[in-house]
Amino acid sequence: MRIALLGPLEVRDDTGAPVEIAGIRLRTLLARLALSPGRRVPAEALIDAVWPDEPPAGATNALQSLVSRLRRALPAGERTRLQSRPAGYLLSLALDETDVGRLEALVAAGRTARDGDGDGDGGSEGLALAARRFAEALALWRGEPLADLETAGFAAVAARLIELRLRTIEDLAEVRLDLGDTGDLVSELEELTAAHPFRERLWAARMRALCAVGRPSEALAAFEELRRTLAETLGTDPSPPVRELHLAILRGDLRPASAAPPERPARRTNLTVPLTGFVGREQELDRVGKLLDEARLVTLVGPGGAGKTRLAVELAAARVERHRDGAWIVELASVRDPAQIPAAVAAALGAREGGLPRPNPAEAEPHPPRGPVDRLAEALRDRELLVVLDNCEHVIDVCAQVADAVTGRCPGVRVLCTSREPLAITGETLYPVGPLRTPPADVTVDRAPDFPALRLFVQRASAVRPGFALTAGNLPTVAEVCRRLDGLPLAIELACARLRTLPIEEIAARLGNRFRLLTGGSRTALPRHQTLQAVVEWSWDLLGEPERILAGRLAVFAGGTTPDSAEAVCADPVRLPREDVVVALASLTDKSLAELLEVPGAPPRYRMLETVRAYAAGVLAESGEAERIRRSHAAHFTDRAERAEPGLRGAGQLDHLGWLTREYDNLTTALRWAVDSGDAEQAVRLAAALGWFWNLRSAHHEAAAWLSEVLATASTSPDGAGDGRGVPRATLAIAHAYDAMHNFAVGDTERAVRSAMAATRLAEGEVTNHPAIALLVVLYRMHPSHPEPGGEQAVARLRELAGHSDPWLAAAARLFHGLALAAFGNAAGAAEHLAAARTGFGAAATGGERRPR
């Protein structure tokens, strides 16, 4: 059995097959025991490691139970290795059965070979052996030690191992210099000193390497850089050994190594190799590549966490060989001062203080460039390369200047940007990078590979839960998680990270508080990519005040909004004037916090991703104006629904149906708010306005459920008893009429009859010509449950309504009159009335109405 700790915890059996140790506590216990192979670990130390915050009651018994579970999780032939000892436990392992033990042994062997018999000179063979041992030791490193264990209990161990690795890197660099193997050592040491600016052994090795390849002036410049860094940051000077090395270089004592092999060709990229597979963007890779063939400035635009950087890195890696000077990425997320952007670009491409060296230094401009952007463009003028400017949104203005200058003056340079908003300069080609396609609720296992969001989930889940696969049992929950996370790759990866400690069903159940749940990002990721909240906050912090106000208020909209509705609901004369709403809405779209949806034959529509909307809802709640904005939202959509309702029975029926369908999420959200807040008048008005729409959609069960809640809010029972909470009688009558209609349709005759009676009673003495009441009163009169059923009276009333000024109501009266005559056996009379009804409905359809917006 072998246990790897230099990275995420891994266990393999004697065949090399992985052994799954499920659960954070079991993995923590195993890691703590493996760090002391063959030695007793006190129970107190194990309890502190497993429960660092607060041990449970009966911690000793809990530990004993955990040890038993761990023993069962080990391969059958290895379980006796985990042994009980007085007041502790022991994991019987040889030193070379953990990668930490092998690391320490290899480092010790390398130092012994380097030092020989203790005289500090192991000879060339000893140095060569030392170099191999150091390299073998460093190859064991897979990442931050115990990276998957979420406890501070290993911080000291991790720090010790990281320090050992850095010292081994220094040892290897010095041995390679002693062997005359400079190779690509200069570039490696440049990266190392940039990452660890206070490690003087690395600086000394860099200075020696530069001298070894005949670049002593750069070695002196490196010393000055070190001296300045130490003085400005720590207030100290370089150590005596480094100062002596500096003097030796000044005296010319260090000369190029005559036996040194020639330097390898200069690097053509600074791109790193991704550790995870590239999923779901294969077609985008091809499309953006074609755009870069045609245009020299392409910007990948999209919301945070959509995968813009990964797409750019994959594309750049595929194009390194297509550009003479390679492909380079400039990571701008950590650059907060816009003035430092040109320097950051220059540094990523290997610049020195005087700017990037020209391919032909003999050429010079007659007039020196004026500023840092000009100097950068001048340095790149004759280069042929691809530059990736990653994360431009927080320094967008300077990035635009850099991209404009470079593409305008450097014909061999192509620029690929990633940003949450466009650079907005001439020559820019935009490529939107949206969420991955998510599956419908009824997706099947055989169709799952068709949806990139599911493929990504499976790949990332398998990394933390080996053997994870989609099944008919877990697929609906996985699909729901992907949909609720909008198909955002980063959000899906954060959810998969939670699979280490939570089953998928629990993750789905907790997504209502997604910002608290999704916090387990990679420790090596940028801080803004380690939690879902940080992803949104990064974009939110870049907004201006009007944009923030509007974004928070847009959270009340479900399913998006049109500009008109956004103005009606969100505007106020003090903080967000009506004329500023559309401008702010466009800006939110540019900054990827909202997206524009083109709906054929309808006004433009804007929507937020659910993750952004959830964050905005929190901001709105904290602002103290949530109640006012939700009331405004409900009032607006109630008014619009009431205006659309008559049109469902006229010439503009399809247009009004379209509007109600597009806004249905907003309408039901408004209805839910009215019911939950006890606003009876708003609730009854809106439900009454939706009654006929529900009928046209045959949504009888849904309508009956809503109307039951609404009428209860108005303190009326199904028979109409109660005070109505101030709701006008005519509106209550219409609501009861629709309640009767839909309950008849679903078969709840008892409730339907009581609501019909209520509608009839409430309509008495009221001036209302609403078709729902007019027809219900007549039809109820013919129902056997009516206290005084009377077909003749009902038919007489239908004759009256046939002459009504409302052409639709008149036609409907003819229709029901004809159906009644047919029921009575009068076929000729029925045919006459039905034909008249058809003509009447045709007349109603040509009435001409204003189209809804």
C-alpha positions in Angstrom: 0.0 0.0 0.0 1.3 3.5 -0.9 0.0 6.8 0.4 0.5 10.1 -1.3 0.3 13.3 0.7 2.1 15.8 -1.6 -1.1 17.0 -3.1 -4.6 15.7 -2.6 -4.6 12.5 -0.5 -4.2 9.4 -2.6 -4.1 5.7 -1.5 -3.2 2.9 -3.8 -3.0 -0.8 -3.2 -0.1 -3.1 -4.1 -1.3 -3.4 -7.7 -1.4 0.4 -8.1 -5.1 0.6 -8.2 -6.7 3.6 -6.3 -8.4 3.0 -3.0 -11.3 5.2 -2.2 -11.3 6.7 1.3 -14.7 8.5 1.5 -15.4 11.3 3.9 -13.3 14.2 5.1 -12.8 12.8 8.6 -11.6 9.4 7.5 -9.2 11.1 5.0 -8.0 13.4 7.7 -7.4 10.6 10.2 -5.5 8.6 7.6 -3.3 11.6 6.6 -2.4 12.3 10.2 -1.4 8.7 10.8 0.6 8.5 7.5 2.6 11.6 8.5 4.0 9.5 11.4 4.6 6.1 9.7 5.3 3.3 12.1 5.0 5.6 15.1 2.3 5.8 17.7 0.2 8.9 17.4 -1.5 10.0 20.6 -5.3 9.9 20.6 -5.4 13.6 21.6 -3.4 14.5 18.5 -5.7 12.6 16.3 -8.8 14.2 17.9 -7.3 17.6 17.3 -6.7 16.8 13.7 -10.1 15.4 12.9 -12.1 17.9 15.0 -10.0 21.0 15.0 -12.8 23.4 16.1 -14.7 21.5 18.8 -14.4 17.8 19.6 -17.7 16.0 20.0 -18.9 14.7 23.3 -17.2 11.4 23.9 -14.4 12.2 21.5 -12.4 9.1 22.5 -15.3 6.8 21.6 -16.0 8.8 18.4 -12.3 8.4 17.4 -12.4 4.7 18.1 -15.4 4.4 15.8 -13.7 6.4 13.1 -10.6 4.2 13.3 -12.8 1.1 12.9 -14.4 2.6 9.8 -10.9 3.5 8.4 -9.7 0.0 9.0 -12.7 -1.4 7.0 -12.0 1.1 4.2 -8.4 -0.2 3.7 -7.7 -3.1 1.3 -8.4 -6.4 2.9 -4.8 -7.4 3.1 -3.7 -4.1 4.6 -6.2 -3.7 7.5 -3.8 -5.1 10.1 -1.5 -2.1 9.5 -3.8 0.1 11.5 -3.1 -0.9 15.1 -4.3 0.2 18.5 -1.6 1.3 21.0 -1.9 2.5 24.6 -3.6 6.0 24.4 -3.1 6.1 20.6 -2.9 4.4 17.2 -0.2 3.4 14.8 -0.2 2.9 11.0 2.5 0.4 10.1 4.2 1.9 7.1 7.7 1.8 5.8 9.2 5.3 5.1 9.2 4.6 1.3 5.5 3.8 1.4 4.5 7.5 1.7 5.6 10.1 -0.8 6.7 12.3 2.1 9.1 9.6 3.3 10.5 9.1 -0.2 10.8 12.9 -0.7 12.9 13.2 2.5 15.0 10.2 1.7 15.7 11.3 -1.9 16.7 14.8 -0.7 19.0 13.4 2.0 20.6 11.1 -0.6 21.1 13.9 -3.0 22.8 16.1 -0.4 25.0 13.2 0.6 26.0 12.6 -3.1 26.7 16.3 -3.5 28.8 16.7 -0.4 30.9 13.5 -0.9 32.7 12.4 2.2 31.8 15.6 4.0 34.3 17.8 2.3 31.6 19.5 0.3 32.9 18.1 -3.0 31.3 15.0 -4.3 32.9 15.2 -7.7 31.2 15.2 -11.1 29.7 11.8 -10.6 28.4 12.8 -7.2 26.9 16.0 -8.5 25.2 14.1 -11.4 23.8 11.6 -8.9 22.7 14.5 -6.6 20.9 16.2 -9.6 19.0 13.0 -10.3 18.0 12.5 -6.7 16.8 16.1 -6.3 14.9 15.9 -9.6 13.3 12.6 -8.5 12.3 14.2 -5.2 10.7 17.2 -6.9 8.8 14.9 -9.3 6.8 13.5 -6.4 5.2 16.9 -5.8 1.6 17.1 -7.1 0.5 20.3 -5.5 0.0 21.8 -2.0 0.3 19.1 0.6 -3.0 17.6 1.7 -4.8 20.1 -0.6 -8.1 18.4 -0.3 -8.3 18.4 3.5 -10.2 21.4 4.8 -8.5 21.8 8.2 -5.9 24.0 9.6 -4.4 21.1 11.5 -1.9 20.4 8.8 -0.7 23.9 8.3 2.6 23.5 10.1 3.3 20.2 8.2 2.4 21.7 4.9 4.6 24.7 5.6 7.6 22.4 6.5 7.1 20.4 3.3 6.8 23.5 1.1 10.0 24.8 2.6 11.7 21.5 2.0 10.6 21.6 -1.7 12.0 25.2 -2.1 15.3 24.2 -0.6 15.5 21.2 -2.9 14.8 23.5 -5.9 17.7 25.7 -4.7 19.9 22.6 -4.2 19.1 21.4 -7.7 19.8 24.8 -9.3 23.2 25.0 -7.6 24.1 21.5 -8.6 23.2 22.1 -12.2 25.3 25.2 -12.2 28.2 23.2 -10.8 27.8 20.7 -13.6 27.7 23.5 -16.2 24.1 22.5 -17.1 22.6 25.9 -17.7 20.0 24.8 -20.3 16.8 26.7 -19.7 17.9 27.4 -16.1 17.9 31.2 -16.6 14.2 31.3 -17.5 13.3 28.9 -14.7 15.1 31.0 -12.1 13.5 34.2 -13.4 10.1 32.6 -12.7 11.2 31.3 -9.3 12.6 34.7 -8.1 9.4 36.4 -9.3 7.4 33.9 -7.3 9.7 34.0 -4.2 11.3 37.4 -4.2 13.0 37.0 -0.7 14.8 33.7 -1.3 18.4 34.9 -1.8 19.7 31.5 -2.8 17.5 31.6 -5.9 18.7 35.1 -6.7 22.3 34.0 -6.4 21.7 31.0 -8.6 20.0 33.3 -11.2 23.0 35.6 -11.1 25.4 32.7 -11.6 23.3 31.3 -14.4 23.3 34.6 -16.2 27.0 34.8 -16.0 27.4 31.2 -17.2 25.5 32.1 -20.4 27.5 35.2 -21.0 25.1 37.8 -19.6 26.9 39.4 -16.7 25.2 42.8 -17.1 21.8 41.2 -16.6 23.3 39.4 -13.5 24.2 42.8 -12.1 20.7 44.1 -12.9 19.3 41.1 -11.1 21.3 42.0 -8.0 20.0 45.6 -8.1 16.5 44.2 -8.4 17.0 42.1 -5.3 18.6 44.9 -3.4 15.7 47.2 -4.2 13.1 44.6 -3.3 14.7 43.9 0.1 15.2 47.6 0.9 11.7 48.6 -0.1 9.9 45.7 1.5 12.0 44.6 4.5 14.4 47.5 5.0 17.4 45.1 4.7 20.4 44.5 2.4 21.3 41.3 0.6 23.2 38.8 2.7 27.1 38.7 2.7 27.3 35.7 0.4 25.1 37.4 -2.3 27.1 40.7 -1.9 30.4 38.7 -2.4 28.9 37.1 -5.5 28.0 40.6 -6.8 31.6 41.8 -6.2 32.9 38.7 -8.0 30.8 39.5 -11.0 32.0 43.2 -11.0 35.6 41.9 -10.9 34.9 39.6 -13.8 35.7 36.5 -11.8 32.6 34.6 -13.1 33.0 33.8 -16.8 30.8 31.9 -19.2 31.0 28.1 -18.7 33.1 26.9 -21.6 31.8 23.4 -21.1 28.3 24.4 -20.6 25.9 23.1 -23.3 24.2 25.8 -25.4 21.0 27.3 -24.1 17.9 25.6 -25.3 15.8 27.7 -27.7 14.0 30.5 -25.9 10.6 29.7 -24.6 7.7 30.5 -26.9 5.0 30.6 -24.3 4.3 31.1 -20.6 1.1 29.1 -20.7 0.8 26.4 -18.0 -0.6 22.9 -18.7 -4.1 22.7 -17.3 -4.6 19.9 -14.8 -8.2 19.2 -15.8 -9.9 18.2 -19.1 -11.4 20.7 -21.5 -15.1 20.0 -21.6 -18.0 21.5 -23.5 -16.3 24.2 -25.5 -14.9 22.3 -28.4 -17.1 24.1 -31.0 -16.3 27.5 -29.5 -12.6 26.6 -29.7 -12.9 26.2 -33.5 -15.1 29.3 -33.9 -12.9 31.7 -32.0 -9.9 30.3 -33.8 -11.5 31.2 -37.1 -12.2 34.7 -35.7 -8.6 35.1 -34.8 -7.6 34.1 -38.3 -9.7 36.9 -39.7 -9.4 39.6 -37.0 -6.4 40.7 -34.9 -8.4 41.7 -31.8 -10.9 39.3 -30.4 -12.6 39.7 -27.0 -14.3 36.8 -25.2 -17.1 38.4 -23.2 -19.3 36.7 -20.6 -20.2 36.5 -16.9 -17.8 35.5 -14.2 -17.2 31.8 -14.0 -18.3 31.1 -17.6 -14.9 29.7 -18.6 -13.5 32.6 -20.7 -9.9 32.2 -19.4 -9.9 28.4 -19.9 -11.2 28.8 -23.5 -8.5 31.5 -24.2 -5.7 29.3 -22.7 -6.8 26.3 -24.8 -6.9 28.4 -27.9 -3.5 30.0 -27.2 -1.9 26.7 -26.5 -3.1 25.3 -29.8 -1.6 28.3 -31.7 1.9 28.5 -30.1 3.5 27.0 -33.2 1.5 29.2 -35.6 3.3 32.4 -34.4 7.0 32.8 -34.8 7.4 34.3 -31.3 4.7 32.1 -29.6 1.7 32.7 -27.5 1.7 34.5 -24.1 -0.8 35.1 -21.4 -0.9 38.3 -19.3 -2.9 37.6 -16.1 -4.3 41.0 -15.0 -6.6 39.9 -12.1 -4.0 40.9 -9.5 -3.1 44.2 -11.1 -5.1 46.8 -9.3 -3.3 49.9 -10.6 -4.2 50.6 -14.2 -0.9 52.4 -14.7 0.9 49.1 -14.2 -0.9 47.3 -17.1 1.8 48.1 -19.7 4.5 46.9 -17.3 2.6 43.8 -16.5 2.3 43.0 -20.2 6.0 43.6 -20.7 6.9 41.5 -17.8 4.8 38.6 -19.0 6.6 38.7 -22.3 10.1 38.9 -20.8 10.7 42.6 -20.6 13.6 44.4 -18.8 13.5 47.9 -17.4 14.4 49.3 -20.8 11.5 47.5 -22.4 11.4 44.4 -24.5 14.5 43.8 -26.6 14.0 44.3 -30.3 14.8 41.5 -32.7 17.3 43.9 -34.3 18.6 46.2 -31.6 20.6 48.3 -34.2 17.3 49.7 -35.4 16.0 52.7 -33.4 13.2 55.2 -33.7 14.3 58.7 -34.5 12.2 59.9 -31.6 11.8 57.9 -28.4 8.3 56.7 -27.5 6.4 59.0 -25.2 4.8 56.7 -22.6 4.6 53.1 -21.4 1.9 52.1 -23.9 4.0 53.6 -26.7 7.2 51.8 -25.5 5.3 48.5 -25.3 4.0 48.9 -28.8 7.4 49.9 -30.1 9.0 46.8 -28.5 6.5 44.5 -30.1 6.5 46.2 -33.5 8.4 43.4 -35.4 7.2 40.5 -33.3 4.8 37.8 -34.5 2.9 36.5 -31.5 -0.4 36.0 -29.8 -1.0 37.9 -26.6 -3.8 36.9 -24.2 -5.0 39.8 -22.0 -6.8 37.9 -19.3 -9.4 39.6 -17.0 -9.6 43.1 -18.4 -12.8 44.3 -16.9 -11.4 46.1 -13.8 -8.8 48.0 -15.9 -10.8 48.1 -19.1 -9.7 51.6 -20.2 -6.0 51.0 -20.1 -6.5 47.5 -21.7 -8.3 49.2 -24.5 -5.4 51.6 -25.0 -2.9 48.8 -25.0 -4.9 46.6 -27.4 -5.5 49.6 -29.7 -1.8 50.6 -29.7 -0.5 47.1 -30.2 -2.9 46.0 -33.0 -2.6 49.4 -34.7 1.3 49.5 -34.8 2.3 45.8 -34.6 1.0 44.0 -37.7 2.4 40.6 -36.5 0.7 40.7 -33.1 -2.8 39.3 -32.4 -4.6 40.1 -29.2 -7.2 37.8 -27.5 -8.9 39.4 -24.5 -11.1 38.0 -21.8 -13.4 40.4 -20.0 -16.9 40.8 -18.5 -17.4 43.8 -20.8 -16.2 44.8 -24.2 -13.1 47.0 -24.8 -15.4 49.0 -27.1 -12.7 50.1 -29.6 -12.6 50.1 -33.4 -11.5 46.7 -34.8 -12.7 44.6 -31.8 -14.5 41.4 -32.6 -16.7 40.1 -29.8 -17.4 36.5 -29.0 -19.9 35.9 -26.2 -19.1 33.1 -23.8 -22.2 32.0 -22.0 -23.1 29.2 -19.7 -22.9 25.6 -20.8 -26.0 24.0 -22.2 -28.1 22.4 -19.4 -30.4 19.4 -19.7 -34.2 19.4 -19.4 -35.9 17.8 -16.4 -36.7 14.6 -18.4 -33.2 14.0 -19.7 -32.2 10.3 -19.9 -28.8 8.7 -19.2 -28.2 7.9 -22.9 -28.8 11.6 -23.8 -26.7 13.0 -21.0 -23.5 13.3 -23.1 -25.3 15.8 -25.4 -25.3 18.4 -22.6 -21.9 19.9 -21.8 -23.0 20.9 -18.3 -23.5 17.3 -17.4 -20.3 16.2 -19.0 -18.4 18.8 -17.0 -20.1 17.7 -13.8 -19.3 14.1 -14.3 -15.6 14.8 -15.0 -15.1 17.1 -12.0 -17.2 14.8 -9.7 -15.0 11.8 -10.7 -11.9 13.7 -9.6 -13.2 14.1 -6.0 -15.3 10.9 -5.9 -13.5 8.2 -8.0 -16.0 6.0 -9.7 -18.8 8.6 -9.8 -21.1 8.0 -12.8 -24.5 9.2 -13.9 -27.3 6.7 -13.2 -31.1 6.8 -13.7 -31.2 7.4 -9.9 -28.9 10.4 -9.6 -29.4 12.0 -13.0 -32.5 14.0 -12.2 -30.8 15.6 -9.2 -27.5 16.3 -11.1 -29.5 17.8 -13.9 -31.4 20.0 -11.4 -28.1 21.2 -9.9 -26.7 22.1 -13.3 -29.9 24.0 -14.3 -30.1 25.9 -11.0 -26.4 26.9 -11.3 -27.2 28.3 -14.8 -24.7 25.9 -16.4 -21.8 28.1 -15.2 -18.6 26.0 -15.2 -17.1 27.5 -12.1 -20.3 27.1 -10.1 -20.6 23.4 -11.3 -16.9 22.8 -10.2 -17.6 24.3 -6.8 -20.6 22.1 -6.4 -18.5 19.1 -7.4 -16.0 20.0 -4.8 -18.7 19.6 -2.2 -19.2 16.0 -3.2 -16.2 15.2 -0.9 -18.5 15.7 2.1 -22.1 15.9 0.9 -24.2 13.7 -1.3 -25.7 15.2 -4.5 -29.2 15.3 -3.0 -28.0 17.4 -0.1 -26.2 19.8 -2.4 -29.4 20.2 -4.4 -31.4 20.8 -1.2 -28.9 23.5 0.0 -28.7 25.5 -3.3 -31.2 28.0 -1.8 -28.2 29.3 0.1 -25.8 28.8 -2.7 -23.3 31.5 -1.7 -22.7 29.8 1.7 -22.6 26.3 0.2 -20.3 26.9 -2.8 -17.1 28.0 -1.1 -14.7 25.1 -1.7 -12.7 26.3 -4.7 -9.1 25.3 -5.5 -6.6 26.8 -3.0 -4.4 27.7 -6.0 -7.2 29.6 -7.8 -7.5 33.4 -7.7 -9.4 34.5 -4.6 -12.3 35.6 -6.7 -12.7 32.1 -8.1 -12.6 30.3 -4.8 -16.2 31.0 -3.9 -19.4 31.7 -5.9 -20.0 34.9 -4.0 -16.6 36.2 -4.8 -17.2 35.6 -8.5 -20.3 37.9 -8.4 -18.8 40.4 -6.0 -15.9 41.0 -8.4 -18.3 42.1 -11.1 -20.6 44.0 -8.7 -17.7 46.0 -7.3 -17.0 47.4 -10.8 -20.5 48.9 -11.2 -21.4 52.5 -10.9 -24.0 53.6 -8.4 -27.0 53.7 -10.9 -26.0 50.3 -12.2 -25.9 48.8 -8.6 -29.3 50.3 -7.8 -30.9 49.0 -10.9 -29.2 45.5 -10.6 -30.5 45.2 -7.0 -34.1 46.1 -8.1 -34.0 43.8 -11.1 -33.9 40.9 -8.6 -37.7 41.2 -8.3 -38.2 40.2 -11.9 -38.6 36.5 -12.6 -37.9 35.4 -16.2 -36.5 38.7 -17.3 -38.0 42.1 -18.1 -38.6 44.5 -21.0 -37.2 48.1 -20.8 -40.7 49.5 -20.2 -41.3 47.2 -17.2 -37.8 48.0 -15.8 -38.6 51.7 -16.0 -42.0 51.3 -14.5 -40.9 49.2 -11.5 -37.3 50.4 -10.8 -37.2 54.1 -11.5 -37.5 56.7 -8.8 -37.1 60.5 -9.2 -34.2 60.8 -6.7 -31.8 57.8 -7.1 -32.7 56.4 -10.5 -34.6 58.7 -12.8 -36.7 57.0 -15.5 -34.4 58.2 -18.3 -31.4 56.5 -16.7 -32.9 53.1 -16.4 -32.3 52.0 -20.0 -28.8 53.4 -20.0 -28.0 51.4 -16.8 -29.7 48.3 -18.2 -27.5 48.5 -21.3 -24.4 48.9 -19.1 -25.3 45.9 -17.0 -25.6 43.9 -20.2 -22.2 45.1 -21.4 -20.8 44.0 -18.1 -22.3 40.6 -18.3 -24.6 41.0 -15.3 -27.6 40.8 -17.6 -28.2 39.3 -21.0 -30.2 40.5 -23.9 -32.7 38.0 -25.3 -34.1 38.7 -28.8 -37.7 37.6 -28.9 -39.2 37.7 -32.5 -42.1 40.1 -32.7 -41.7 41.3 -29.2 -39.7 44.0 -27.4 -36.1 43.2 -26.3 -35.9 41.3 -23.1 -33.2 41.3 -20.4 -32.6 38.7 -17.8 -30.1 37.9 -15.1 -28.6 34.5 -14.4 -30.1 33.0 -11.3 -26.8 33.2 -9.5 -26.6 36.9 -10.2 -30.2 37.4 -9.3 -29.8 35.6 -6.0 -26.9 37.9 -5.1 -28.9 41.0 -6.3 -31.8 39.9 -4.1 -29.5 39.9 -1.1 -28.3 43.4 -1.9 -31.9 44.6 -2.4 -32.9 43.1 1.0 -30.0 44.9 2.7 -31.0 48.2 1.1 -34.3 48.3 3.0 -36.3 48.9 -0.2 -37.3 45.4 -1.1 -40.9 45.7 0.1 -41.4 48.9 -1.9 -39.9 47.5 -5.1 -41.9 44.3 -4.8 -45.1 46.2 -4.3 -44.2 48.3 -7.4 -43.6 45.1 -9.3 -46.9 43.6 -8.3 -48.8 46.8 -9.1 -47.2 47.2 -12.5 -48.0 43.6 -13.6 -51.5 43.7 -12.1 -52.3 46.8 -14.1 -50.8 45.3 -17.3 -52.7 42.1 -16.9 -55.9 43.9 -16.4 -55.3 45.8 -19.6 -54.5 42.7 -21.5 -57.4 40.6 -20.2 -60.2 42.0 -22.4 -58.0 41.6 -25.4 -58.1 37.8 -24.9 -61.6 38.0 -26.4 -60.8 40.2 -29.4 -58.8 40.9 -32.4 -55.5 41.0 -30.6 -55.9 37.7 -28.8 -52.6 36.2 -30.0 -50.6 39.3 -29.1 -52.1 39.4 -25.6 -51.6 35.7 -25.2 -48.0 36.1 -26.2 -47.5 38.9 -23.7 -49.1 37.0 -20.8 -47.1 33.9 -21.7 -43.8 35.8 -21.8 -44.5 37.5 -18.5 -46.1 34.6 -16.8 -43.2 34.1 -14.3 -43.4 37.8 -13.4 -47.2 37.6 -13.0 -47.1 34.6 -10.7 -44.2 36.1 -8.8 -46.4 39.2 -8.3 -49.3 37.0 -7.3 -47.3 35.1 -4.8 -46.0 38.3 -3.2 -49.6 39.7 -3.0 -50.8 36.6 -1.3 -47.9 36.2 1.1 -47.9 39.9 2.1 -51.7 39.9 2.6 -52.4 42.5 -0.1 -55.9 41.2 -0.8 -57.0 43.7 -3.4 -53.8 43.2 -5.4 -54.2 39.4 -5.2 -57.8 39.3 -6.2 -57.4 41.8 -9.0 -54.5 39.9 -10.5 -56.1 36.5 -10.2 -59.3 37.8 -11.8 -57.2 39.2 -14.7 -55.6 35.8 -15.2 -58.8 33.8 -15.0 -59.5 33.6 -18.7 -55.8 33.2 -19.6 -55.8 30.1 -17.4 -58.9 28.8 -19.2 -57.4 29.3 -22.6 -54.3 27.3 -21.5 -56.5 24.6 -19.9 -54.5 25.3 -16.7 -57.5 24.5 -14.5 -55.7 22.8 -11.6 -53.2 25.6 -11.4 -56.0 28.2 -11.5 -58.1 26.4 -8.9 -55.1 26.3 -6.5 -54.2 30.0 -7.0 -57.8 31.1 -6.6 -58.2 29.2 -3.4 -55.2 31.0 -1.9 -56.3 34.4 -3.3 -59.9 34.2 -2.0 -58.6 33.0 1.4 -56.4 36.2 1.5 -59.5 38.2 0.9 -61.1 36.6 3.9 -63.8 35.0 1.9 -64.9 31.4 2.0 -65.9 29.6 -1.2 -69.5 30.7 -0.7 -68.4 34.4 -0.6 -68.8 35.0 3.1 -66.4 37.4 4.7 -65.6 41.1 4.5 -63.6 41.0 1.3 -60.8 43.0 3.0 -61.8 46.1 1.0 -61.8 44.4 -2.4 -64.5 45.8 -4.7 -67.5 43.5 -5.0 -67.3 43.4 -8.8 -63.7 42.2 -8.7 -64.5 39.6 -6.0 -67.5 38.4 -8.2 -65.2 37.9 -11.2 -62.7 36.0 -9.1 -65.5 33.7 -7.7 -66.8 33.3 -11.2 -63.5 32.0 -12.4 -63.1 29.9 -9.3 -66.4 28.2 -10.1 -65.4 27.8 -13.8 -62.0 26.1 -13.0 -63.4 23.9 -10.2 -66.1 22.6 -12.4 -63.4 21.7 -14.9 -61.3 19.8 -12.3 -64.3 18.0 -10.9 -64.6 19.8 -7.6 -68.4 20.4 -8.0 -69.0 21.2 -4.4 -66.6 24.1 -4.4 -67.6 25.2 -7.9 -71.3 25.5 -6.9 -70.4 27.5 -3.8 -68.3 29.9 -5.8 -71.0 30.2 -8.4 -73.5 31.1 -5.7 -71.0 33.7 -4.3 -70.4 35.2 -7.7 -74.1 35.5 -8.4 -74.7 37.1 -5.0 -71.8 39.5 -5.2 -72.8 40.6 -8.7 -76.3 41.6 -7.7 -76.7 45.3 -7.9 -73.2 45.7 -9.3 -72.7 47.4 -12.7 -70.5 44.7 -14.3 -70.7 43.4 -17.8 -67.7 41.0 -17.4 -68.4 38.0 -19.6 -67.3 35.6 -16.9 -70.1 36.7 -14.6 -72.7 37.2 -17.3 -72.2 33.7 -18.7 -71.6 31.9 -15.3 -74.9 33.3 -13.9 -76.8 31.9 -16.9 -75.0 28.5 -17.0 -75.3 28.0 -13.2 -79.0 28.6 -13.5 -79.1 25.5 -15.8 -77.0 23.4 -13.4 -78.9 20.8 -11.4 -77.3 22.1 -8.2 -78.9 25.5 -8.5 -81.6 26.1 -5.8 -84.1 27.1 -8.5 -82.9 25.6 -11.7 -84.6 27.0 -14.7 -83.8 26.3 -18.3 -86.3 28.6 -19.7 -85.1 31.6 -17.7 -81.5 30.8 -18.7 -82.4 30.6 -22.3 -84.3 33.9 -22.1 -81.2 35.5 -20.6 -79.1 34.0 -23.4 -81.4 35.7 -25.9 -80.8 39.0 -24.2 -77.0 38.6 -24.2 -77.1 37.7 -27.9 -77.8 41.4 -28.5 -75.0 42.6 -26.2 -72.7 45.4 -27.5 -69.7 43.2 -26.7 -69.4 41.1 -29.9 -67.5 38.3 -28.1 -70.1 38.0 -25.3 -73.0 38.1 -27.9 -71.3 35.3 -29.9 -70.7 33.3 -26.7 -74.4 33.6 -25.8 -75.4 32.4 -29.3 -72.9 29.4 -28.8 -74.4 28.3 -25.4 -78.0 28.9 -26.7 -77.3 26.6 -29.6 -75.7 24.0 -27.3 -78.8 24.2 -25.0 -81.2 23.7 -28.0 -79.1 20.8 -29.2 -79.5 19.2 -25.7 -83.2 19.8 -25.9 -83.4 18.0 -29.3 -84.0 21.1 -31.4 -81.3 20.4 -34.1 -82.5 23.1 -36.6 -82.6 25.8 -33.9 -79.2 24.7 -32.6 -77.6 24.9 -36.1 -79.0 28.4 -36.6 -77.5 29.7 -33.3 -74.2 27.9 -33.8 -73.8 29.4 -37.3 -74.6 32.9 -35.8 -72.0 32.3 -33.0 -69.4 31.5 -35.6 -70.2 34.7 -37.5 -70.1 36.6 -34.2 -66.7 35.3 -33.2 -65.4 36.2 -36.6 -66.7 39.8 -36.1 -65.0 40.0 -32.7 -61.7 38.9 -34.2 -61.8 41.9 -36.6 -62.5 44.5 -34.0 -58.9 45.9 -34.0 -57.0 46.5 -30.7 -53.8 48.1 -29.6 -51.0 45.5 -29.4 -49.6 45.0 -25.9 -45.9 45.8 -25.2 
